[in-house]
Amino acid sequence: MSETKMLLCYNRGCGQSFDPELNADDSCRHHSGVPVFHDAYKGWSCCNKKCTDFTEFLNIKGCTLSKHSNVKPPEPEKPQKKVPDDEVIEYKAPAAPEPMARPPFETPMVKMAVTATKALQDQIAALKSSGDVSKSIATESASDIPVGTACKNNSCKMMYEGPHTLQTTCTYHPGYPVFHEGLKFWTCCTKRTTDFDNFLAQVGCAAGEHVWLKQKVGADEVKCRLDWYQTTSHVYVSIFGKKCDPDASLVELSPVRLKLVLYFPEQDGTFTKDMELRGIVDVEKSSVSMTPAKVEVSLKKMEIGSWAKLDFPREQVTPCEKSTPNVIAPNVANLSEQVESVDLSDL
């Protein structure tokens, strides 16, 4: 008796070996459709059962009975998009946005609020209390204050009339003025107005001691390292210097200009920088922070894009250059006196 060669069934979902002589009409249980994978679900087009596990999908029993077949079923044809040979495909890059109108360099600047860390505040307070800095105004004797001197605190209208004035309470604004879209207000208050006279007449929101004389800030120049980097939305300017006094320093900003006057009490000197920025910045969304080691100015870009440099070079004209007289004209005028007259009548 000869052995019958077993064949492999290629019907989907079967995969069994069968004897061709014993192949009946209901010998093979398989799937007549094709596998479908959609949104993490797996199933057959001929069945309603779906699952997410691949092993469970392979174990789904067939839904059709027929004979085994050793012929591979044809693969479903993928629809192909016919493109004519003479068709030209054009790609149009998105139009670049129009650049914003650049404000002039002389645009009014805004005094920026400074956020100082607790560590820096403690170090500055220790310097002032130890006497390393020039003596405080509060400890100056009454004889140092001229009669008629106005208090230097914002919105305080008190005038110094004598030693008894030192006992009065100063009502002032500890913040700084902001002028935005017609509104005028102090950063320390919620009250806003559109009238300038009303703004000046606003009563202070804090009470403290009068400041009759501004503390003298050192005039010596302090050299600091200035560095910057940028992201897609911001430009960060860092000035590296130790223990900058936030109360005696000034940071002003306009959409195209940054001005720094930073006072360092240990050196009793200042670092100054006035630059025209390469791009346009949003003043309201920019900020200034100080730590014991550096000052960082965060500038919010108004336009998306990279800055090639931080600022435009601006020519600084010294006073001597302004007053230098023009010495060329007198030399030209004296030239005629040095040349003898020539008789040209015989030519």
Secondary structure, 3 states (H helix, E strand, C coil): CCCCCCEECCCCCCCCEECHHHCCCCCEEECCCCEEEECCEEEECCCCCEECCHHHHHCCCCCEEECCCCCCCCCCCCCCCCCCCCCCCCCCCCCCCCCCCCCCCCCCCEECCEEECHHHHHHHHHHHHHCCCCCCHHHCCHHHCCCCCECCCCCCCCECCCHHHHHCCEEECCCCEEEECCEEEECCCCCEECCHHHHHCCCCCEEECCCCCCCCCCCEECCCEEEEEECCCEEEEEEECCCCCCCCCEEEEECCEEEEEEEECCCCEEEEEEEEECCCEEEEEEEEEECCCEEEEEEEECCCCCCCCCEECCCCCCHHHHHCCCCHHHHHHHHHHHCCCCCCCCC
